[in-house]
Amino acid sequence: MDLGLAGRVYVVTGGTQGLGRACADVLVADGAKVVICSRDTDSVERTVTELGGSAAAVGVPADLADAATPGRLVQAATATFGRIDGALLSVGGPQAGSVTDTSDETWRAAFETVFLGQLRCARAVAVALTAGGSIAFVLSSSTRSPIPGLATSNGLRPGLAMVAKTLADELGPAGIRVNGLLPGRIDTARVRALDARSGDADAERERSQASIPLRRYGDPAEFGRVAAFVLSPAASYLTGVMLPVDGGVLRTL
């Protein structure tokens, strides 16, 4: 199926690794252009090269917690490629910990990046979009069911999901779609690091896989393909949806 991505331009935050990078790979492979950002300049430059160079990608070293970042990303898209068609909003997972052991400073830092960072970017992109535009938030299965040891994610992701659904209502009349993606245990560096916190990463992975109906972790490319579809014109009647990409681990409807 042709997703209709050829020539379209998407901002991909967190696009140098993990789920953001997986989506950028699929978008570019299907003919789209991307603007990626990350705090690490070397990673940004390397990723642009790996994606095919300046004809396919532009990199912006930036921190999503910086209020100026969203405007820089939109400007990079329009200045380089002459248009912007949407965004995948992904940030690194917040610090692990329990509710009682997580400090106010950790909560504030997570809120600035995970919540406000993605929200600011969505607003900036939305202003620049026209009918047919699409925004996708990368959230977490913690949106629907808490994950032990990830208090900040459990606290912030559900609120951001409701913001995404509200934004879908607000932008729908303009023909702009907004959705959320709820990854489960996808085999990224972040998930491997969480497994390692148990003291026995292999045993933790086996335990986690036993709770997944497909009995395995997802490959990042599997997430990337779903994300690219949700962003694409092929998903033109899909908005306000919080879509699990989790191998069936969520038991809620």
Secondary structure, DSSP 8 states (H G I E B T S, - for coil): ---S-TT-EEEEETTTSHHHHHHHHHHHHTT-EEEEEES-HHHHHHHHHHTTSTTTEEEEE--TTSTTHHHHHHHHHHHHHS---EEEE-------B-TTT--HHHHHHHIIIIIIIHHHHHHHHHHH--TT-EEEEE--GGGTS--TTBHHHHHHHHHHHHHHHHHHHHHGGGT-EEEEEEE-SB-SHHHHHHHHTTS-HHHHHHHHHHTSTTSS-B-HHHHHHHHHHHHSGGGTT--S-EEEESTT-----
